[in-house]
Amino acid sequence: MEIESLRPLAAVLLPAVGVLAIVASHRRPDVREGFTILTALATFGTVASLVPPTLAGTTHVTRLGTFVPGIDLALSADPLGMVFALLASGLWLVTSFYSIGYMRGLDEHSQTRYFAAFAGSVGSALGVAFASNLVALYVFYELLTVATYPLVAHDESDTARKAGRKYLTYTFGGGVAVLAGTVLVFWTTGTVAFTPGGIAEIASADPVLARAAFALLAGGFGVKAALIPVHSWLPDAMVAPTPVSGLLHAVAVVKSGVFGIARVVLDVFGPQTVADLGVGLPLATVAAITIVVASVIALRQDNLKRRLAYSTISQLSYIVLGLGLLSPAALVGGLLHIPAHAFMKLTLFFCAGAIHVETHTDDISEMAGIGKRMPVTMAAFAVASVGMAGLPLVAGFVSKWYLLIGSLDNGTAVFAGVLLVSGLLNIGYFWPIVYQAFFQTPEDSDAKPLVEFPMGGRRVRTDGGERPEEDEHDDGGDVEAADGPDPAGPEAEHDEVPINTAERIEPEVDPDVEPSESEGQVEVGARVEDGEYAVDRYPSDHLRDDGSDGAIDGADDSAGGEMSITEAGADDHHVDHGGPPASGWERRGFGEESTWFMLGPITVVAAGAIALGIAPKAMVFLALIQRVVANATGVAF
């Protein structure tokens, strides 16, 4: 039953109103971030209020008029849309708190732009969720690309801009394919409205045209789903701040891709028509290849966020695999992996961000013994890693169990084998991180030769800047160490001595410049050059050795979001640049490893991953998904 309601529209517009409030309060960071939290809370409350009627069989619809003759622009809170909307709005609220701790902890620039773009991105994602036809989905799908670009290129380094351009090229290219497929569906059937079980006219359409439309739609949405070979934008986009990597690249952006494929399979073509056309098996095959290849590449990544990025590529294809297998159990497993992966991967990204903020350590090879320094963070990382491997009591086990059963029900045991192999590979690239964090020290840690294999690609610094290349030379000669003798003798120029760009570079101070009016305050100055941590203008460990709070002062400049830090804080901050200090990791107690703006969200999403693994129906997602599959296949659960 459908009823007219403004709630779907309100859920989409609230983040847009939040953007205006965030921009208007750019001079007052506390007020700005208060608006961020209030907007996220109101949006989540609006979406959550639609859950009970949706489970009862009532769909709330907002009709916005006719887009073109025969195509209405409408927002519909159906069960499939509610899965995505509830996930995006709920995790946005958690990520808003985390972002405050992260952005202030790194004294990041352009924080107003960051929070405004974040709100706009979530609003676009909710539009994707509630779109009632392919045209409305396409509009919000493209808006999501535009809204997220400032977040991908946030660092403003050459690396970030290059990643942003690549992101736009890939995703806009995928959008063109989606538009072409939409036009072909409309020309063939006369409608683009989502219908549970598929549009009836497609079943009787020309099979060649129907297959072409499916290929265009699945391929276009597959770009954001990071299917191989259109996946390379995702690892490069890890240069964005970690909250962006977490929510947008584990929840909203990449999930919009798999969500679009789900709409195509379930509500445009329908499982039966997909099977009759013979396009389900090729889709599942591409997903299986992506699962294995991305997992193997992940083994060879030393940078933590890049390893998580390739893990994301692999895990997203679990969802596509379930949609390609078409059996009811596989469909449930694939759709359930949308929230399962989101909770687990968001936990992992949150942990990576906390490690970066507190210790400025990004490489796995430098994390031996870090569990002593960050016990809560690494415990949450271990929990999420267990779930990613598909072990019991965490969300990943439930979704992968349904996928295994669905692959056997479908008579394609080879895909069950792919799932088992992928589970082993997940253990292979997550267990060394957990093991060395808790059971090794920097002195006795062993090298992980797999991570150095060239197949892993070029090593770069995520969270800003490129990793400086080491031991490179033009003519095959040995490179002198930075602290070794000067080959040109004592009179050699200083600029001929190699520079270690991993060390902190102190900015030069002009003695003729008057200090700011606030005694002891210095405003954040020019950005550092590429090759260093471009976001680490001030090393940031929230709790210094004396136990005092290292949080920044709250002054914001007229440019919007530039924070200031006390001169004493800049001088006395405990610095851990890239790995453990010489004295080893300092042991921290519960709650002392970081601020609760970061530890709180980490704990919440890790607990959500466990709850979804132990009681999935109580988390609502499984009940919504079973209704989606029942409507599409006629099989009741």
N, C-alpha and C positions, 0 to 999 in steps of 0.2 A: 504494500500500500504506500502511495506517495502522498505527502502533504506539503503544502506551500510553507516555507519557513525562511527567515532571514539568518538563521544561525550559521549555515555554511558560508554565506557571504561575510558575516561578522568575523568568522574565524580567519578569513583571508584578508580582511581589511584592518583588523587590529594590529598586525605587524606593520602595516603601512602607516597607521597613525603613530605607532611607536617610533618609526623612522623620523617623523616630524618632531616629536618630543625629544628624541635623542639629539638631533641636530640643534634644536633651539636651546638646549641646556649644555652646549659644548664648553661654556666657561666654568661650569660647576660639575666636575667629574662625579662627585657623589650623587648629585641629582640625576645626572645623565645615566649612571648605572642603576639608580633606583627606578628610572623609567624603563630601563631594559628588563629588570626583574618583574616589574608590574605588568609590562606588556606580555612577557612570556607566561606569567601566571594567568592573566586574563585569557590569553589564547588557548592555553591548555585547558582551562576550565570550560571554555566554550565548546571545544572539541569533545572533552570528556562527557559533557551533558548530552551529546548525541549518541553515546554508546548504548544506554538502555533501550531507547526506541529502535535503534538499528538491530539489536539482538532480538527484539520483539517482532521484527518484520516490517517496521515502518521506515521509509526513506524520506528524509527531509530534503526538499529541493528549493533552490532559489533560481527563478527564471529572470534573466537579464535582457530578454528580447531576442529578436532574430538577427543573427550574424549575417547570413546570406540566405536567400530563399531556400527553404528546406533544411536549414541548419540553425538550431537555437543555441544561444550562448547561455548555458545553465550550469549551476553547481549542484551536485547531488551527493549526499552523504550515504552512499551505499556501503555494504560490508567491506568490500575490497578497499575502497577509498578510506574507510575508517581505520583500517590497519595501518596504512601509511601516515595518515593525518595524526593519529594518536601517538605513533612512534616519534614523528618529527617534532610535534609540539611538546611532548613530554620530555624528550631529551634536550630540546632547546632550553627548557627551564633549568635543567641540571647544568648544561654547558654555559649558561649565562653566569652562574656563580663561579664556575671554573675559569671563565675568561677574565673575570675581574682579578683573580689571583695571578693568573698567567701574565696578563698585559701589564699590570702594575709591577709584578715581580721582575719583569724584564725592562721596566721603564720604557715601554714601547712608544713609538711615535704614532700619530694619526689615530688615536684610540676612538675618537668620535666617528670617524669614517668607518672604522672597523665595526663598531657596534651597530651603526646604521645599516651597513651592508649586510651584516648578519641578520638583522630583523627583516630586511627586504628579501633575503634569500629564503628564509623560513616561510614568509608569506607566499612567495612563488611556489615553494614546495607544497604548501597546503592547497594552492590553486591546482597543481598537478593532481593531488589526491582527490579533490572534489570535482574535477572536470567530468562532465557527463557525456562527452563525445570526443572524437579525435581532434576536431578543430580547436575546441577549448583546451584540450590537453597540449596540443602543439603550441598554442599561444603562451601558456604558463611555462611550458618546457623551455622555450626560448628566453622568457623573462628570467628564469632561473639561471641560465647561462650568463646573462648580462649582469645580474645581481651578484653573482659569485666571482666574477672576474676581479673586482677590487680586492677581494680576500686572497685569491691565488697570488696576485702580484703585489700584495701588501708591503713586502719588504723593500720594493722599489730598486733593488739591485738589478744588475744586468741579467743575472740568473733568474730572478723572479719575473722580470718582464718577458724574458724568453719563454719561461714556463707558461705565463699568462697568454702569450700569443699562440703558443702551441695548443693550449686548452681551448681557446676560441676557435682556432682552425678546425680542430677535431670535432668539437661539439656542434658548431654551426654547420659543419659538413654533415654530421649525423642528422641535424634538424632539417636540412634540405631533403635528405632521403625520407624522413618521416612525412614531410609535406607532400612529396611525390606519391608516397604510398597512400596517404589520406585522399588525395585527388583521385587516385585510381580506384579506391574503394567506393568513393561517392559516385564516380562515373559508372561503375559496375552495378551498384546496388541502389543508388538514389538516397542513401542515408549513411551517416557516420556515427549514429547514436550507439552507445554501449548497451548491449543486450545480453543478460546472463545466458550462457550457452551459445552465443554467437548470433550474428545477423543472418536471418534465414535465407536471404537472397544470395549470399555468398556460396552456399552449398550447391546452387543450381547455375552459378556463373561459369564462364569459360575457365577451365582449370589453369590454363597458361597465365591468364590475367590474374587469377586468384593467387597463384604461386608467386608471381612477380610482386604483387602488392604485399604479400607476407614477407618476402625477402627484403623489400624496401623498408617496411616498418620494423621488422626484427633487427635488420642491420643498422638502421638509424638509431633506435633505442639502444642497440648493443654497443654503440660508441661510449655512452655514459656508463653502461654496464661493464665497460673495460674488457670486452671479449677480445681475445687474440685474433687478428693482428692489429686491432685498433685500440690498444691498451696503453701505449707508451706515454700518453699525456698524464696518466695518474701518478706514476712514480716521480715524474718531474714536478708535479704540482705539490709534492711534499715539502717544497721550499716555503710554503705558506705557514703561518703560525699553527702550532699544534691543535688548538681548539678548532681551527678551520679544517685541518686534516681529520680530526675526530668526527665532528658533527656533519660536515658537508661531504667528506670523502668516505665516511663509513655509514652515514645515515641518509642525508638528503640528496646530494647530487648523484652518487652512484646508485642509490636506491631508486631514484626517479627513472633510471635506465631500466632496471629489472622490473620496476612497477609498470613501465610502458609495455614491456614484453608480456607481462602478465595480462594487461588489458587486451592486448592483441590476441593472445591465445584463448583467453576465457570469455571475453565480451565482444570481440569483433569477429573472429573466425569460429570460436568454439572448439572444444577438445575433439569432438567427433569429426568436424570438417578438417581440422588440422591433421588428424589421422588419415582421413580419406585422401587428402592431397599429398600425403607422404612427406610433409615438411617437418614433422616433429623429430624424426630420427636425425636428420642433418643438424638441427638445432642442438639436440642432445650431444651429438658428436663434437661439435665446436666447443660446447661447454666442457666436455670431458677432456679435450686436448688442453683447454685453458687451465683447468684444474691442475693437471699434472705439470705442464710446462712452467706455469707461474710458481708452483711449489718448489720445483727444482731450482729456479732462479733465486727464489727467496733464500734457499740454503746458502747462497754465495754472496749475500749482502752483509756487510759489516756494519753499515749505518742502520741504526735501529728503526728509524721511520721508513727507510726504503725497504727494509725487510717486511715491515708491517704493510707497506703499500703492495708489494707482490703477494703477500698473504691475502690482502683484500681482493685482488684480481682473482685469485684462486677461489676464495670463499664465495664471491658473488656468483660464480658459475655453478655452485651448488643449486642456487635458486633457478637459474636458467635450465640446468639439467632436469630438475623436477618438473618444470613446465614443458620440456621437450618429451619427457617420458609419458606424460598424459594420464597415467593411471591415477585413480583418486588418492591413493596413499602418497604417491610421488608428488602430486599437486599440493597436498597438505604439507608434506615435508619441505618442498621448495618455498612455499609461501611462509611457513613458520620460520624458515631460516632468515627471513627479512628482519624480524625483531631479534631473533637469537644472535645473528651476526652483529647487529647494531649494538646490543648491550655488551657483547664480548669485545668487539673491536674498539668501541669507545673507551672501555676500560683500559685497553692496551695503549691507546693513543694518549689518554689522560696520564697514564704512568710515564710514558716517554716524555711528555711535556714537563711533568714534575721533576724528572731526572735532569732534564735540560735546564730548567730554571734554577734548581738548587745546586747542581754540580757542574753545569756546562759540559756534560758528557753525552755524546751522541753515538759513539761507536761501541758496539757490543764487546769488542776485544779489550776495552778499557773499563769494563764494569765488574771485574772480579772482586767479590767481597762487598759490593754496593748494598747488599741486603742489610748489612750492619748499619749503614748510614741511612737507608730508607726502608725500614722493615714493613710498614703498612703498604707502601707503594709496591714493593716487590711481591708481597703476599697477594695483593690484588692482581698483579701481573701473572702470578702463578695460577690463580683461580681461572682467569680468562684464558690462559694458555691451555689448561686442561680442557676447557669447553671447546676451544678451537680444534683440538685433536679429536673431539667427539667422545670423550670419556664421560661416564655417568655423573649425575647430580649437578651438571651445568647445562645451560641452554642448548649448546651444540649437540649434545647427545640425543635429545628428543627429535630435533629436526632431521638429523642424519639417520636415525632409526627409521623414521617414516620414509626417507629416501631409499634406504636399503630394501625395505619391504616393497616399496613401489617398483623398484627396478626388478625385483624377483617376480612380482605379480605381472609385470609387463613382458616377462620372458626374455629380458635382456640382462643376464647375469654379468656380462662384461662391465656394465656400468657399476654394478655392486663391487666388482673388483677395483674399479677406479676409485670408488669412495674409500675402500680399505687402504689402498696404496696412498691416497692423499692423507688419510689419518696418520699413517706412519711418517710421511714427510713432514706433517705438522709437528709431530713429536721431535723430528730431526732438527727443525729450525727454531723451536721454542725451548726444548729442554736444556740445551747448552746455556741459554741466557739465565734460566732459573737456577740451574746447577751452580754455575760459577758465581752467581750473585750471593748464594747462601752457603756454599760449601767450598769455596776457594778464596784465596787472597791474591793480591797483585803479585806477590812473590812466587807463589806456586801454581799460578794459572798456566794452562798449556795453550799453545797457539792453535787456532782453528783453521787449518789449511784450506778448507772448503771456501771460506769467505774471500780468499785471495784469488780465486780462479777468474780469469778474465771474462768468463761468460756472465759474471755478475754486473759488468758494466763499469763505468767511471764512478769513482767514489766522490760524492759531493756532500757538503755540509747541508743538512736540512735546517729549518728554522732560520735560514739566511746565509747567503754566501757560498762560494765553492770551496771545497777542501783543497788546500794547496798541494800541488803535486810534489812528490818527494823522489829523490834519487834519479832525476831526469837530466839528461845531458844531450848535447847535439853531436859530439864527435866520439862517443863511446868512452871517454875518460871518466875517472872516478871523480865524484863530487866531494869537495872538502866539507867537513863538518862546519857548522856555523861557529863553533867555539874553537876551531883548530887554528894552526898558524896561518898567517896571511901569506899567500904565495908571492906577493909582490914586496914583502918585507915590511918593516915597521913604518915606513913612510907612505904606505899605500893609502889611497883615499878610502874613507869610511864607506862610501856608497858601493864599493866593490865587495864588501863583506856580505855573504848571504844573510838574509833576514829570516828569522823564524816567525812567520805570520800567525802561528797558533798562540803566541804570547800576547798579552794585553798591550795595546799601544796607547800610551798616554797622550791626550791632545795637547798641542802647544798652546800656551796662554800668552796673550799679548799684554805686556806690562802697562801699556798705555791705555788699555780699556778699563773704564771704571767698573767696579763690581756692582751687582744688583743692589737695590735698595734694602732687600731683606738680608741682614747680616748672616753670613754662612751659607747662603743659597747660591747655586750656580745653575743656570738654565741649561737644558740639554742642547748641545751644540750641533755641529755638523755630523753627518752620518759617517761611519767608518767606511773604508774602501772595501771593495769586494776582495775576498780571499781570507777575511777574518769573519768571525760571527757577526754578520751585519746587524743583528738585533741586539747584540750584547755590548752596547755602548757603556753600560755600567754593569760589571759582574754582580750577580744578584743571588745571595743566599739569604732567605728570609730571616733566619735566626743566626746571628753572629755568634762568635765564640763566647761572648759575655752573656749570651742569652737574651739580649735585647732584640726588640722587633726591628727588622731591617726594612719595613714597609716604607714606601716613598711618601713624601708629602703630597698634598693634593692639589697643588696649583696647576691650573690649565691655562694655556695661552690662547690668544685670540684665533690662532690657526686651527684650534680644535683638537684637543686631546694630547698635546705635548705636556708630559709630566716633568716635575723637577725633583731633585734629590739633594739631600744635605751634603755639604762638602765633606764633613766628617764621615758620613756614611759611605761616600765614594772612596775615601782613603782607607777606612778601617774594615771594609767589607772583607769577609773571608772568601778567597778566590780559589775555585777549583776549575781550572781551564782544561778540559779534555782529559779526564781520567783522574784517578785517586791522587791526593797530595802525597808528597814524599814520605810523610809520617803514616800513611795509610788512611783508610776511611775512618772518620770519627763515629763512634757509636752514638746513635740518637734513640731516645725513648719514644714511647707512643705519643703521637701528636707533636713531636718536636722536630720532625724531619722537614716540615713545610707548613704553610698556613692552612687553616681549615677551609679557606676558600677553594683550595685545591684538594685537600685530603677528603673533605666532605663529599664532593661529587664523585671522586674515585671510589669511595666506599659505597655510595648509593648505586652506581651503575654495576659494580661488582656484585652487590647484593641482588640487583635485578636479574643479572645473568644466572645466579643460583636459583632464585625464585622461579624463573621461567623454566629451569631444568627440573625442578622438583614438583611444582604445581602449575603447569602451563595454562590450564583452564582458569585458574584463579587470577591469572594475569590478563585475562580477557582475550588475548590475541588468538589463542587456539580456537575459542568459541566462534570468533568472527571468521576465522579462516575456514573452519568446517562448514559454516553457512555459505561462504563463497563457493567452495567446491561442490556443495550440495546443489546450489542454484545452477552451476555450470554443467554438472554431470548427471544430476538426478539421483546420486547415491547419497543416502542419508547416513549420518554418523551418530 
